[in-house]
Amino acid sequence: MNAPRTPLLPAPSLLHRAILRFDLRQALRQIDEASLAEVRLRFRNSCPGAYESKYWHLDGQLLKNLHRAWRLRLRHPPFGLSILDLGTGFGLFPFVCRHYGHRAIGLDVEDQSDSLYHLVTGVLGVERLLGTIRSREPLPVAGQRFDLVTGFAVMFNDPQGEPWGAGEWGYFLADLANRRLAPGGRVFLSFNRDRNDRYFDRETETLFRSVGGEIEGRDVYFPSLDPAVLGAERVTAVEPLAVEA
């Protein structure tokens, strides 16, 4: 039986924006801003790009992620969902999800214990999985299923540096449907433009629509993914999982 379709909420109204600003003040109280400032200072000379990153502007960045959570109905019951955020970076979306009572984990590439993302997510208390998303390989999250998988500023390339096409995305979605999503699980992806100045090619757009994807500009939302439609892709071995608390 197919999972019930859960549409995205529209952009917040003026009333709801006021509510989200209240949520923002509550979320900011949970952050040790002095510790974050210390982390930022570590990169002032060694990596000016990291020091000047837009993600340090917590008010705006958290509010953006609160809006995302609103549209995905995470401010509403049921709470306690299991959420995986791909390419989590600072971990602001998992942080917001946890603020709303969910268990959210960020997936990001393996890095050093003194890296920017490691230090920031540590201050925020965000749990991270370490692994690399590769074309036509399972996600490195063996043994776990999620109620929601998200990815913001998505742009995946194959080993030759070419943007993923319908074949790679078909494998990725089949992996999610068959092995990563809990019953009724959802997927939300927001794409960056590739070097051809497009979010994805026409074959990929056709694929997304054929399996129930709802496309709004850069955003693609799957209210459910039916394994029977996507088929069972062959699974290669999954590397051992590294976890950060």
C-alpha positions as a Markdown table, in Angstrom:
| # | Residue | x | y | z |
|---|---|---|---|---|
| 1 | Met | 0.0 | 0.0 | 0.0 |
| 2 | Asn | 1.4 | 3.4 | -0.9 |
| 3 | Ala | 2.2 | 5.9 | 1.9 |
| 4 | Pro | -0.2 | 8.8 | 2.2 |
| 5 | Arg | 0.8 | 11.9 | 0.3 |
| 6 | Thr | 1.8 | 14.7 | 2.6 |
| 7 | Pro | 2.1 | 18.0 | 0.6 |
| 8 | Leu | 4.5 | 20.7 | 1.4 |
| 9 | Leu | 3.0 | 23.6 | 3.3 |
| 10 | Pro | 3.1 | 27.0 | 1.5 |
| 11 | Ala | 5.5 | 29.7 | 2.5 |
| 12 | Pro | 4.7 | 31.0 | 6.0 |
| 13 | Ser | 2.1 | 33.8 | 6.2 |
| 14 | Leu | 2.9 | 37.0 | 8.1 |
| 15 | Leu | 1.4 | 35.4 | 11.3 |
| 16 | His | 3.4 | 32.2 | 10.9 |
| 17 | Arg | 6.6 | 34.3 | 10.2 |
| 18 | Ala | 6.0 | 36.0 | 13.5 |
| 19 | Ile | 5.7 | 32.6 | 15.2 |
| 20 | Leu | 8.9 | 31.4 | 13.5 |
| 21 | Arg | 10.7 | 34.5 | 14.8 |
| 22 | Phe | 9.6 | 33.5 | 18.3 |
| 23 | Asp | 11.0 | 30.0 | 17.6 |
| 24 | Leu | 14.2 | 31.6 | 16.4 |
| 25 | Arg | 14.7 | 33.4 | 19.8 |
| 26 | Gln | 14.1 | 30.1 | 21.6 |
| 27 | Ala | 16.5 | 28.3 | 19.4 |
| 28 | Leu | 19.3 | 30.9 | 19.8 |
| 29 | Arg | 19.0 | 30.5 | 23.6 |
| 30 | Gln | 20.2 | 26.9 | 23.2 |
| 31 | Ile | 23.5 | 27.9 | 21.5 |
| 32 | Asp | 26.7 | 28.7 | 23.3 |
| 33 | Glu | 27.6 | 31.7 | 21.1 |
| 34 | Ala | 30.8 | 32.3 | 23.0 |
| 35 | Ser | 32.1 | 28.9 | 22.0 |
| 36 | Leu | 31.0 | 29.5 | 18.4 |
| 37 | Ala | 32.9 | 32.8 | 18.4 |
| 38 | Glu | 36.0 | 30.9 | 19.6 |
| 39 | Val | 35.7 | 28.4 | 16.8 |
| 40 | Arg | 35.3 | 31.2 | 14.2 |
| 41 | Leu | 38.4 | 33.0 | 15.5 |
| 42 | Arg | 40.5 | 29.9 | 15.0 |
| 43 | Phe | 40.0 | 30.3 | 11.2 |
| 44 | Arg | 40.5 | 34.1 | 10.9 |
| 45 | Asn | 44.1 | 33.8 | 9.7 |
| 46 | Ser | 44.4 | 30.2 | 8.6 |
| 47 | Cys | 41.3 | 30.1 | 6.4 |
| 48 | Pro | 39.6 | 33.5 | 5.8 |
| 49 | Gly | 36.9 | 31.9 | 3.7 |
| 50 | Ala | 35.8 | 29.9 | 6.6 |
| 51 | Tyr | 36.0 | 32.9 | 8.9 |
| 52 | Glu | 33.8 | 35.0 | 6.6 |
| 53 | Ser | 31.3 | 32.2 | 5.8 |
| 54 | Lys | 27.7 | 33.4 | 5.5 |
| 55 | Tyr | 26.6 | 30.6 | 7.9 |
| 56 | Trp | 28.0 | 32.5 | 10.9 |
| 57 | His | 25.0 | 34.9 | 10.5 |
| 58 | Leu | 23.0 | 32.7 | 12.8 |
| 59 | Asp | 19.8 | 34.8 | 12.9 |
| 60 | Gly | 19.3 | 34.6 | 9.1 |
| 61 | Gln | 20.6 | 31.1 | 8.6 |
| 62 | Leu | 18.5 | 29.6 | 11.4 |
| 63 | Leu | 15.4 | 31.5 | 10.3 |
| 64 | Lys | 15.9 | 30.0 | 6.8 |
| 65 | Asn | 16.0 | 26.5 | 8.2 |
| 66 | Leu | 13.0 | 27.2 | 10.4 |
| 67 | His | 11.1 | 28.1 | 7.3 |
| 68 | Arg | 12.3 | 24.9 | 5.7 |
| 69 | Ala | 11.1 | 22.9 | 8.7 |
| 70 | Trp | 7.8 | 24.7 | 8.6 |
| 71 | Arg | 7.2 | 23.7 | 4.9 |
| 72 | Leu | 8.1 | 20.1 | 5.7 |
| 73 | Arg | 5.5 | 20.1 | 8.6 |
| 74 | Leu | 8.2 | 19.5 | 11.2 |
| 75 | Arg | 6.7 | 22.1 | 13.6 |
| 76 | His | 3.5 | 19.9 | 13.7 |
| 77 | Pro | 2.8 | 16.4 | 15.1 |
| 78 | Pro | 4.0 | 13.7 | 14.8 |
| 79 | Phe | 7.2 | 14.6 | 16.6 |
| 80 | Gly | 10.1 | 12.3 | 17.2 |
| 81 | Leu | 10.8 | 11.6 | 13.5 |
| 82 | Ser | 14.1 | 10.2 | 12.3 |
| 83 | Ile | 15.7 | 12.7 | 9.9 |
| 84 | Leu | 18.8 | 12.5 | 7.7 |
| 85 | Asp | 20.3 | 15.7 | 6.3 |
| 86 | Leu | 22.7 | 15.2 | 3.4 |
| 87 | Gly | 25.8 | 17.5 | 3.2 |
| 88 | Thr | 24.8 | 19.0 | 6.5 |
| 89 | Gly | 27.7 | 21.5 | 6.8 |
| 90 | Phe | 27.2 | 23.5 | 10.0 |
| 91 | Gly | 24.4 | 21.2 | 10.9 |
| 92 | Leu | 21.8 | 24.0 | 11.2 |
| 93 | Phe | 18.9 | 22.1 | 9.8 |
| 94 | Pro | 19.4 | 19.1 | 12.1 |
| 95 | Phe | 19.7 | 21.6 | 15.0 |
| 96 | Val | 16.3 | 23.1 | 14.0 |
| 97 | Cys | 14.8 | 19.6 | 13.7 |
| 98 | Arg | 16.0 | 18.7 | 17.2 |
| 99 | His | 14.5 | 22.0 | 18.5 |
| 100 | Tyr | 11.2 | 20.7 | 17.2 |
| 101 | Gly | 11.5 | 17.4 | 19.0 |
| 102 | His | 12.9 | 15.2 | 16.2 |
| 103 | Arg | 16.0 | 13.1 | 16.0 |
| 104 | Ala | 18.1 | 14.5 | 13.2 |
| 105 | Ile | 21.5 | 13.3 | 11.9 |
| 106 | Gly | 23.8 | 15.1 | 9.4 |
| 107 | Leu | 25.8 | 13.2 | 6.8 |
| 108 | Asp | 29.0 | 14.9 | 5.6 |
| 109 | Val | 32.4 | 14.0 | 4.1 |
| 110 | Glu | 35.1 | 12.7 | 6.4 |
| 111 | Asp | 37.3 | 15.4 | 7.7 |
| 112 | Gln | 39.8 | 16.2 | 10.5 |
| 113 | Ser | 38.9 | 16.5 | 14.2 |
| 114 | Asp | 39.9 | 20.2 | 14.0 |
| 115 | Ser | 37.9 | 21.0 | 10.8 |
| 116 | Leu | 35.3 | 23.8 | 10.7 |
| 117 | Tyr | 32.3 | 21.5 | 10.4 |
| 118 | His | 33.5 | 19.2 | 13.1 |
| 119 | Leu | 34.0 | 22.0 | 15.6 |
| 120 | Val | 30.7 | 23.8 | 14.8 |
| 121 | Thr | 28.5 | 20.8 | 14.9 |
| 122 | Gly | 30.2 | 19.8 | 18.1 |
| 123 | Val | 29.2 | 23.2 | 19.7 |
| 124 | Leu | 25.6 | 22.7 | 18.4 |
| 125 | Gly | 25.4 | 19.2 | 19.6 |
| 126 | Val | 24.5 | 17.8 | 16.2 |
| 127 | Glu | 25.2 | 14.2 | 15.5 |
| 128 | Arg | 27.1 | 13.6 | 12.3 |
| 129 | Leu | 27.7 | 10.5 | 10.1 |
| 130 | Leu | 30.9 | 10.6 | 8.1 |
| 131 | Gly | 30.9 | 9.3 | 4.6 |
| 132 | Thr | 30.9 | 10.3 | 0.9 |
| 133 | Ile | 27.9 | 10.1 | -1.5 |
| 134 | Arg | 29.1 | 8.4 | -4.6 |
| 135 | Ser | 27.3 | 7.7 | -7.9 |
| 136 | Arg | 25.7 | 4.3 | -8.1 |
| 137 | Glu | 26.7 | 3.3 | -4.6 |
| 138 | Pro | 24.5 | 3.0 | -1.5 |
| 139 | Leu | 24.4 | 5.8 | 1.0 |
| 140 | Pro | 26.9 | 5.1 | 3.8 |
| 141 | Val | 24.2 | 4.8 | 6.5 |
| 142 | Ala | 23.9 | 1.0 | 6.8 |
| 143 | Gly | 21.3 | -0.3 | 9.2 |
| 144 | Gln | 19.3 | 2.9 | 9.6 |
| 145 | Arg | 15.9 | 4.0 | 8.1 |
| 146 | Phe | 14.6 | 7.5 | 8.2 |
| 147 | Asp | 11.2 | 9.2 | 8.1 |
| 148 | Leu | 12.6 | 12.1 | 6.1 |
| 149 | Val | 15.8 | 12.6 | 4.0 |
| 150 | Thr | 16.8 | 16.1 | 3.1 |
| 151 | Gly | 19.5 | 17.7 | 1.0 |
| 152 | Phe | 20.0 | 21.5 | 0.5 |
| 153 | Ala | 22.3 | 23.0 | -2.1 |
| 154 | Val | 22.6 | 19.6 | -3.8 |
| 155 | Met | 25.0 | 19.1 | -6.6 |
| 156 | Phe | 26.4 | 15.6 | -7.1 |
| 157 | Asn | 29.0 | 14.6 | -9.7 |
| 158 | Asp | 30.2 | 11.3 | -11.1 |
| 159 | Pro | 33.9 | 10.3 | -11.0 |
| 160 | Gln | 34.6 | 12.3 | -14.2 |
| 161 | Gly | 33.1 | 15.5 | -12.7 |
| 162 | Glu | 29.9 | 15.3 | -14.7 |
| 163 | Pro | 26.6 | 16.2 | -12.9 |
| 164 | Trp | 24.5 | 13.1 | -12.1 |
| 165 | Gly | 22.0 | 12.1 | -14.7 |
| 166 | Ala | 18.8 | 10.1 | -14.6 |
| 167 | Gly | 20.8 | 6.8 | -14.2 |
| 168 | Glu | 22.6 | 8.0 | -11.1 |
| 169 | Trp | 19.5 | 9.6 | -9.6 |
| 170 | Gly | 17.5 | 6.5 | -10.3 |
| 171 | Tyr | 20.0 | 4.4 | -8.3 |
| 172 | Phe | 20.0 | 7.0 | -5.5 |
| 173 | Leu | 16.2 | 7.0 | -5.2 |
| 174 | Ala | 15.9 | 3.3 | -5.4 |
| 175 | Asp | 18.5 | 3.0 | -2.6 |
| 176 | Leu | 16.4 | 5.4 | -0.5 |
| 177 | Ala | 13.1 | 3.6 | -1.3 |
| 178 | Asn | 14.4 | 0.1 | -0.7 |
| 179 | Arg | 16.9 | 0.5 | 2.2 |
| 180 | Arg | 16.9 | 4.0 | 3.7 |
| 181 | Leu | 13.3 | 5.2 | 4.2 |
| 182 | Ala | 11.0 | 4.0 | 6.9 |
| 183 | Pro | 7.4 | 3.2 | 5.8 |
| 184 | Gly | 5.8 | 6.5 | 4.6 |
| 185 | Gly | 9.2 | 8.2 | 4.5 |
| 186 | Arg | 9.6 | 11.4 | 2.5 |
| 187 | Val | 12.5 | 13.1 | 0.6 |
| 188 | Phe | 13.2 | 16.8 | 0.0 |
| 189 | Leu | 16.0 | 18.0 | -2.3 |
| 190 | Ser | 16.9 | 21.6 | -3.1 |
| 191 | Phe | 19.4 | 21.8 | -6.0 |
| 192 | Asn | 22.3 | 24.2 | -6.9 |
| 193 | Arg | 22.8 | 25.1 | -10.5 |
| 194 | Asp | 25.4 | 23.0 | -12.3 |
| 195 | Arg | 28.0 | 24.3 | -14.7 |
| 196 | Asn | 25.4 | 24.2 | -17.5 |
| 197 | Asp | 23.3 | 26.6 | -15.4 |
| 198 | Arg | 20.6 | 24.1 | -14.7 |
| 199 | Tyr | 19.4 | 22.3 | -11.7 |
| 200 | Phe | 19.1 | 18.9 | -13.5 |
| 201 | Asp | 18.6 | 17.7 | -17.1 |
| 202 | Arg | 15.3 | 16.9 | -18.8 |
| 203 | Glu | 15.8 | 13.1 | -18.4 |
| 204 | Thr | 16.3 | 13.5 | -14.7 |
| 205 | Glu | 13.2 | 15.8 | -14.4 |
| 206 | Thr | 11.2 | 13.1 | -16.2 |
| 207 | Leu | 12.5 | 10.5 | -13.8 |
| 208 | Phe | 11.6 | 12.6 | -10.8 |
| 209 | Arg | 8.0 | 13.2 | -12.0 |
| 210 | Ser | 7.5 | 9.6 | -13.0 |
| 211 | Val | 8.1 | 8.5 | -9.4 |
| 212 | Gly | 5.9 | 11.1 | -7.8 |
| 213 | Gly | 8.3 | 14.0 | -7.4 |
| 214 | Glu | 6.8 | 17.5 | -7.1 |
| 215 | Ile | 9.1 | 20.1 | -8.7 |
| 216 | Glu | 9.1 | 23.8 | -7.8 |
| 217 | Gly | 12.1 | 25.5 | -9.4 |
| 218 | Arg | 15.2 | 24.2 | -7.6 |
| 219 | Asp | 13.1 | 22.1 | -5.1 |
| 220 | Val | 12.0 | 18.5 | -5.6 |
| 221 | Tyr | 9.7 | 16.9 | -3.0 |
| 222 | Phe | 8.8 | 13.2 | -2.9 |
| 223 | Pro | 5.9 | 12.7 | -0.5 |
| 224 | Ser | 6.6 | 9.0 | -0.8 |
| 225 | Leu | 8.8 | 6.7 | -2.8 |
| 226 | Asp | 7.4 | 3.3 | -3.9 |
| 227 | Pro | 10.0 | 0.6 | -4.1 |
| 228 | Ala | 7.9 | -1.3 | -6.6 |
| 229 | Val | 8.1 | 1.7 | -9.0 |
| 230 | Leu | 11.8 | 2.3 | -8.6 |
| 231 | Gly | 12.9 | -1.4 | -8.5 |
| 232 | Ala | 15.6 | -3.0 | -6.4 |
| 233 | Glu | 19.0 | -1.9 | -7.4 |
| 234 | Arg | 22.0 | -4.1 | -6.8 |
| 235 | Val | 23.8 | -3.1 | -3.6 |
| 236 | Thr | 27.6 | -3.1 | -3.3 |
| 237 | Ala | 29.4 | -3.4 | 0.0 |
| 238 | Val | 28.9 | -0.5 | 2.4 |
| 239 | Glu | 32.0 | 0.8 | 4.2 |
| 240 | Pro | 32.0 | 0.8 | 8.0 |
| 241 | Leu | 30.1 | 3.7 | 9.5 |
| 242 | Ala | 31.9 | 6.5 | 11.4 |
| 243 | Val | 29.7 | 8.4 | 13.8 |
| 244 | Glu | 30.3 | 11.7 | 15.7 |
| 245 | Ala | 28.2 | 12.5 | 18.7 |
